[in-house]
Amino acid sequence: MAMQAKDIEDLIRLSFPDAKITITDLAGDGNHYAAEVIDASFKGQNRVQQQRAVYAALKGKMDGSQGELHALALTTKAPE
């Protein structure tokens, strides 16, 4: 079952309530998204640490071939 952009944003927002979050449906199929997450908590973290934190916020929605979210191109950064 495909996810909606709002569902992805809501999951991320639970872990990053003050983040600027932009979700884009790349293919119009509800399975391929891009997400940009800008949050102050990322300051001092490398990209791997930042992205792991966001993937953890998705609570397993990308796990395995049966995951609700097939692909997510993720960009993370601390605000400038």
N, CA, C and O atoms as a GROMACS GRO file, in nm:
protein
  320
    1MET      N    1   0.084  -0.119   0.000
    1MET     CA    2   0.000   0.000   0.000
    1MET      C    3   0.088   0.125   0.000
    1MET      O    4   0.182   0.134   0.079
    2ALA      N    5   0.059   0.218  -0.087
    2ALA     CA    6   0.137   0.339  -0.101
    2ALA      C    7   0.110   0.435   0.015
    2ALA      O    8   0.004   0.432   0.077
    3MET      N    9   0.210   0.518   0.044
    3MET     CA   10   0.196   0.621   0.147
    3MET      C   11   0.168   0.755   0.082
    3MET      O   12   0.203   0.779  -0.033
    4GLN      N   13   0.104   0.841   0.156
    4GLN     CA   14   0.081   0.978   0.112
    4GLN      C   15   0.192   1.067   0.168
    4GLN      O   16   0.250   1.038   0.272
    5ALA      N   17   0.222   1.175   0.098
    5ALA     CA   18   0.326   1.268   0.142
    5ALA      C   19   0.296   1.319   0.283
    5ALA      O   20   0.388   1.333   0.364
    6LYS      N   21   0.172   1.346   0.313
    6LYS     CA   22   0.133   1.395   0.446
    6LYS      C   23   0.166   1.292   0.554
    6LYS      O   24   0.208   1.330   0.664
    7ASP      N   25   0.148   1.164   0.524
    7ASP     CA   26   0.180   1.058   0.621
    7ASP      C   27   0.330   1.055   0.652
    7ASP      O   28   0.370   1.038   0.767
    8ILE      N   29   0.411   1.073   0.549
    8ILE     CA   30   0.556   1.076   0.567
    8ILE      C   31   0.594   1.196   0.651
    8ILE      O   32   0.672   1.184   0.746
    9GLU      N   33   0.540   1.311   0.617
    9GLU     CA   34   0.570   1.432   0.694
    9GLU      C   35   0.527   1.417   0.839
    9GLU      O   36   0.601   1.456   0.930
   10ASP      N   37   0.410   1.361   0.863
   10ASP     CA   38   0.361   1.344   1.000
   10ASP      C   39   0.454   1.256   1.082
   10ASP      O   40   0.481   1.286   1.198
   11LEU      N   41   0.504   1.147   1.024
   11LEU     CA   42   0.596   1.059   1.096
   11LEU      C   43   0.727   1.131   1.130
   11LEU      O   44   0.777   1.121   1.242
   12ILE      N   45   0.780   1.204   1.033
   12ILE     CA   46   0.904   1.278   1.058
   12ILE      C   47   0.880   1.388   1.162
   12ILE      O   48   0.965   1.410   1.248
   13ARG      N   49   0.767   1.455   1.153
   13ARG     CA   50   0.734   1.564   1.244
   13ARG      C   51   0.726   1.518   1.390
   13ARG      O   52   0.755   1.596   1.480
   14LEU      N   53   0.689   1.393   1.413
   14LEU     CA   54   0.684   1.342   1.550
   14LEU      C   55   0.821   1.346   1.617
   14LEU      O   56   0.832   1.374   1.736
   15SER      N   57   0.926   1.318   1.540
   15SER     CA   58   1.062   1.320   1.594
   15SER      C   59   1.131   1.455   1.580
   15SER      O   60   1.224   1.486   1.654
   16PHE      N   61   1.086   1.534   1.485
   16PHE     CA   62   1.147   1.664   1.456
   16PHE      C   63   1.037   1.770   1.447
   16PHE      O   64   1.008   1.819   1.338
   17PRO      N   65   0.976   1.807   1.560
   17PRO     CA   66   0.859   1.894   1.558
   17PRO      C   67   0.884   2.034   1.503
   17PRO      O   68   0.792   2.098   1.453
   18ASP      N   69   1.007   2.084   1.512
   18ASP     CA   70   1.036   2.219   1.465
   18ASP      C   71   1.106   2.223   1.330
   18ASP      O   72   1.148   2.330   1.285
   19ALA      N   73   1.118   2.109   1.265
   19ALA     CA   74   1.191   2.101   1.138
   19ALA      C   75   1.113   2.165   1.024
   19ALA      O   76   0.990   2.173   1.026
   20LYS      N   77   1.189   2.211   0.926
   20LYS     CA   78   1.130   2.248   0.797
   20LYS      C   79   1.134   2.121   0.713
   20LYS      O   80   1.242   2.069   0.685
   21ILE      N   81   1.018   2.072   0.674
   21ILE     CA   82   1.009   1.944   0.602
   21ILE      C   83   0.940   1.968   0.468
   21ILE      O   84   0.831   2.025   0.462
   22THR      N   85   1.004   1.923   0.362
   22THR     CA   86   0.946   1.930   0.229
   22THR      C   87   0.944   1.789   0.170
   22THR      O   88   1.048   1.724   0.159
   23ILE      N   89   0.825   1.742   0.133
   23ILE     CA   90   0.809   1.610   0.073
   23ILE      C   91   0.763   1.628  -0.071
   23ILE      O   92   0.669   1.703  -0.098
   24THR      N   93   0.829   1.559  -0.163
   24THR     CA   94   0.794   1.566  -0.305
   24THR      C   95   0.770   1.425  -0.357
   24THR      O   96   0.854   1.337  -0.340
   25ASP      N   97   0.655   1.403  -0.421
   25ASP     CA   98   0.626   1.274  -0.485
   25ASP      C   99   0.694   1.275  -0.621
   25ASP      O  100   0.652   1.348  -0.712
   26LEU      N  101   0.799   1.195  -0.637
   26LEU     CA  102   0.882   1.199  -0.757
   26LEU      C  103   0.818   1.134  -0.879
   26LEU      O  104   0.844   1.175  -0.992
   27ALA      N  105   0.736   1.032  -0.857
   27ALA     CA  106   0.683   0.957  -0.971
   27ALA      C  107   0.531   0.960  -0.980
   27ALA      O  108   0.473   0.907  -1.075
   28GLY      N  109   0.466   1.021  -0.882
   28GLY     CA  110   0.319   1.025  -0.883
   28GLY      C  111   0.256   0.893  -0.848
   28GLY      O  112   0.136   0.875  -0.868
   29ASP      N  113   0.336   0.799  -0.795
   29ASP     CA  114   0.283   0.666  -0.765
   29ASP      C  115   0.269   0.638  -0.616
   29ASP      O  116   0.228   0.529  -0.577
   30GLY      N  117   0.303   0.737  -0.532
   30GLY     CA  118   0.294   0.717  -0.389
   30GLY      C  119   0.400   0.624  -0.332
   30GLY      O  120   0.391   0.583  -0.216
   31ASN      N  121   0.500   0.590  -0.410
   31ASN     CA  122   0.606   0.500  -0.366
   31ASN      C  123   0.746   0.560  -0.375
   31ASN      O  124   0.839   0.508  -0.313
   32HIS      N  125   0.761   0.666  -0.449
   32HIS     CA  126   0.893   0.726  -0.472
   32HIS      C  127   0.888   0.873  -0.434
   32HIS      O  128   0.828   0.955  -0.503
   33TYR      N  129   0.952   0.905  -0.323
   33TYR     CA  130   0.948   1.041  -0.270
   33TYR      C  131   1.088   1.097  -0.250
   33TYR      O  132   1.187   1.023  -0.241
   34ALA      N  133   1.093   1.229  -0.244
   34ALA     CA  134   1.212   1.299  -0.198
   34ALA      C  135   1.170   1.377  -0.074
   34ALA      O  136   1.059   1.431  -0.068
   35ALA      N  137   1.257   1.381   0.025
   35ALA     CA  138   1.229   1.457   0.146
   35ALA      C  139   1.350   1.544   0.180
   35ALA      O  140   1.464   1.498   0.174
   36GLU      N  141   1.322   1.667   0.215
   36GLU     CA  142   1.426   1.755   0.268
   36GLU      C  143   1.384   1.787   0.411
   36GLU      O  144   1.273   1.834   0.436
   37VAL      N  145   1.475   1.763   0.504
   37VAL     CA  146   1.449   1.788   0.645
   37VAL      C  147   1.560   1.879   0.698
   37VAL      O  148   1.677   1.842   0.697
   38ILE      N  149   1.521   1.997   0.743
   38ILE     CA  150   1.615   2.093   0.798
   38ILE      C  151   1.578   2.112   0.945
   38ILE      O  152   1.469   2.157   0.978
   39ASP      N  153   1.673   2.076   1.032
   39ASP     CA  154   1.642   2.082   1.175
   39ASP      C  155   1.766   2.119   1.255
   39ASP      O  156   1.877   2.074   1.224
   40ALA      N  157   1.747   2.200   1.357
   40ALA     CA  158   1.858   2.245   1.441
   40ALA      C  159   1.927   2.129   1.513
   40ALA      O  160   2.046   2.139   1.545
   41SER      N  161   1.856   2.021   1.538
   41SER     CA  162   1.916   1.907   1.608
   41SER      C  163   2.026   1.841   1.526
   41SER      O  164   2.104   1.762   1.580
   42PHE      N  165   2.034   1.870   1.397
   42PHE     CA  166   2.136   1.812   1.311
   42PHE      C  167   2.271   1.881   1.325
   42PHE      O  168   2.372   1.831   1.275
   43LYS      N  169   2.274   1.996   1.391
   43LYS     CA  170   2.400   2.070   1.405
   43LYS      C  171   2.504   1.982   1.474
   43LYS      O  172   2.477   1.925   1.580
   44GLY      N  173   2.621   1.971   1.414
   44GLY     CA  174   2.729   1.892   1.470
   44GLY      C  175   2.724   1.745   1.431
   44GLY      O  176   2.815   1.669   1.465
   45GLN      N  177   2.619   1.704   1.360
   45GLN     CA  178   2.609   1.564   1.314
   45GLN      C  179   2.652   1.557   1.168
   45GLN      O  180   2.633   1.652   1.092
   46ASN      N  181   2.710   1.443   1.130
   46ASN     CA  182   2.739   1.424   0.988
   46ASN      C  183   2.612   1.377   0.917
   46ASN      O  184   2.512   1.346   0.982
   47ARG      N  185   2.617   1.373   0.785
   47ARG     CA  186   2.497   1.337   0.708
   47ARG      C  187   2.444   1.198   0.740
   47ARG      O  188   2.323   1.177   0.744
   48VAL      N  189   2.532   1.104   0.764
   48VAL     CA  190   2.489   0.968   0.796
   48VAL      C  191   2.409   0.969   0.926
   48VAL      O  192   2.304   0.906   0.935
   49GLN      N  193   2.458   1.039   1.026
   49GLN     CA  194   2.386   1.048   1.154
   49GLN      C  195   2.251   1.115   1.136
   49GLN      O  196   2.150   1.071   1.192
   50GLN      N  197   2.248   1.222   1.058
   50GLN     CA  198   2.122   1.293   1.033
   50GLN      C  199   2.022   1.203   0.963
   50GLN      O  200   1.905   1.196   1.002
   51GLN      N  201   2.067   1.134   0.859
   51GLN     CA  202   1.975   1.051   0.782
   51GLN      C  203   1.929   0.930   0.860
   51GLN      O  204   1.814   0.888   0.846
   52ARG      N  205   2.015   0.872   0.942
   52ARG     CA  206   1.973   0.761   1.027
   52ARG      C  207   1.861   0.805   1.121
   52ARG      O  208   1.766   0.730   1.146
   53ALA      N  209   1.873   0.926   1.174
   53ALA     CA  210   1.770   0.978   1.264
   53ALA      C  211   1.636   0.992   1.193
   53ALA      O  212   1.531   0.962   1.249
   54VAL      N  213   1.640   1.038   1.069
   54VAL     CA  214   1.515   1.054   0.992
   54VAL      C  215   1.457   0.916   0.957
   54VAL      O  216   1.337   0.895   0.970
   55TYR      N  217   1.541   0.824   0.913
   55TYR     CA  218   1.491   0.690   0.881
   55TYR      C  219   1.431   0.624   1.005
   55TYR      O  220   1.331   0.552   0.994
   56ALA      N  221   1.491   0.647   1.122
   56ALA     CA  222   1.435   0.592   1.246
   56ALA      C  223   1.296   0.651   1.272
   56ALA      O  224   1.208   0.582   1.324
   57ALA      N  225   1.278   0.777   1.238
   57ALA     CA  226   1.149   0.843   1.257
   57ALA      C  227   1.040   0.781   1.170
   57ALA      O  228   0.921   0.791   1.202
   58LEU      N  229   1.080   0.716   1.061
   58LEU     CA  230   0.981   0.654   0.972
   58LEU      C  231   0.928   0.522   1.026
   58LEU      O  232   0.840   0.460   0.965
   59LYS      N  233   0.980   0.479   1.138
   59LYS     CA  234   0.927   0.364   1.213
   59LYS      C  235   0.903   0.239   1.128
   59LYS      O  236   0.797   0.177   1.135
   60GLY      N  237   1.003   0.204   1.049
   60GLY     CA  238   0.997   0.079   0.974
   60GLY      C  239   0.915   0.082   0.846
   60GLY      O  240   0.896  -0.022   0.784
   61LYS      N  241   0.866   0.197   0.806
   61LYS     CA  242   0.782   0.205   0.684
   61LYS      C  243   0.860   0.173   0.558
   61LYS      O  244   0.800   0.146   0.453
   62MET      N  245   0.995   0.175   0.565
   62MET     CA  246   1.077   0.142   0.448
   62MET      C  247   1.140   0.003   0.459
   62MET      O  248   1.219  -0.035   0.373
   63ASP      N  249   1.107  -0.071   0.562
   63ASP     CA  250   1.172  -0.200   0.587
   63ASP      C  251   1.130  -0.308   0.488
   63ASP      O  252   1.011  -0.337   0.472
   64GLY      N  253   1.228  -0.366   0.422
   64GLY     CA  254   1.205  -0.482   0.337
   64GLY      C  255   1.121  -0.454   0.214
   64GLY      O  256   1.080  -0.340   0.189
   65SER      N  257   1.096  -0.557   0.138
   65SER     CA  258   1.022  -0.543   0.014
   65SER      C  259   0.873  -0.515   0.037
   65SER      O  260   0.803  -0.472  -0.055
   66GLN      N  261   0.825  -0.540   0.157
   66GLN     CA  262   0.684  -0.516   0.187
   66GLN      C  263   0.660  -0.382   0.256
   66GLN      O  264   0.548  -0.353   0.300
   67GLY      N  265   0.764  -0.299   0.267
   67GLY     CA  266   0.750  -0.168   0.331
   67GLY      C  267   0.652  -0.081   0.254
   67GLY      O  268   0.641  -0.091   0.132
   68GLU      N  269   0.582   0.005   0.326
   68GLU     CA  270   0.483   0.093   0.263
   68GLU      C  271   0.548   0.200   0.176
   68GLU      O  272   0.487   0.249   0.081
   69LEU      N  273   0.672   0.234   0.208
   69LEU     CA  274   0.744   0.337   0.135
   69LEU      C  275   0.860   0.272   0.062
   69LEU      O  276   0.954   0.221   0.124
   70HIS      N  277   0.854   0.272  -0.070
   70HIS     CA  278   0.952   0.200  -0.150
   70HIS      C  279   1.085   0.275  -0.161
   70HIS      O  280   1.192   0.215  -0.146
   71ALA      N  281   1.080   0.405  -0.188
   71ALA     CA  282   1.204   0.481  -0.211
   71ALA      C  283   1.189   0.623  -0.157
   71ALA      O  284   1.086   0.688  -0.176
   72LEU      N  285   1.295   0.668  -0.089
   72LEU     CA  286   1.296   0.804  -0.036
   72LEU      C  287   1.436   0.863  -0.057
   72LEU      O  288   1.534   0.818   0.002
   73ALA      N  289   1.443   0.964  -0.143
   73ALA     CA  290   1.567   1.038  -0.163
   73ALA      C  291   1.571   1.144  -0.053
   73ALA      O  292   1.487   1.235  -0.050
   74LEU      N  293   1.666   1.132   0.038
   74LEU     CA  294   1.665   1.213   0.159
   74LEU      C  295   1.779   1.315   0.160
   74LEU      O  296   1.895   1.282   0.137
   75THR      N  297   1.743   1.439   0.187
   75THR     CA  298   1.839   1.547   0.208
   75THR      C  299   1.817   1.600   0.348
   75THR      O  300   1.705   1.635   0.384
   76THR      N  301   1.924   1.608   0.426
   76THR     CA  302   1.913   1.659   0.562
   76THR      C  303   2.021   1.764   0.585
   76THR      O  304   2.129   1.757   0.527
   77LYS      N  305   1.990   1.861   0.670
   77LYS     CA  306   2.090   1.961   0.707
   77LYS      C  307   2.039   2.042   0.825
   77LYS      O  308   1.919   2.047   0.854
   78ALA      N  309   2.135   2.107   0.891
   78ALA     CA  310   2.102   2.201   0.997
   78ALA      C  311   2.072   2.336   0.932
   78ALA      O  312   2.126   2.366   0.825
   79PRO      N  313   1.988   2.418   0.993
   79PRO     CA  314   1.961   2.550   0.937
   79PRO      C  315   2.088   2.635   0.935
   79PRO      O  316   2.177   2.618   1.019
   80GLU      N  317   2.096   2.724   0.840
   80GLU     CA  318   2.216   2.811   0.828
   80GLU      C  319   2.202   2.931   0.917
   80GLU      O  320   2.291   3.015   0.921
   0.00000   0.00000   0.00000
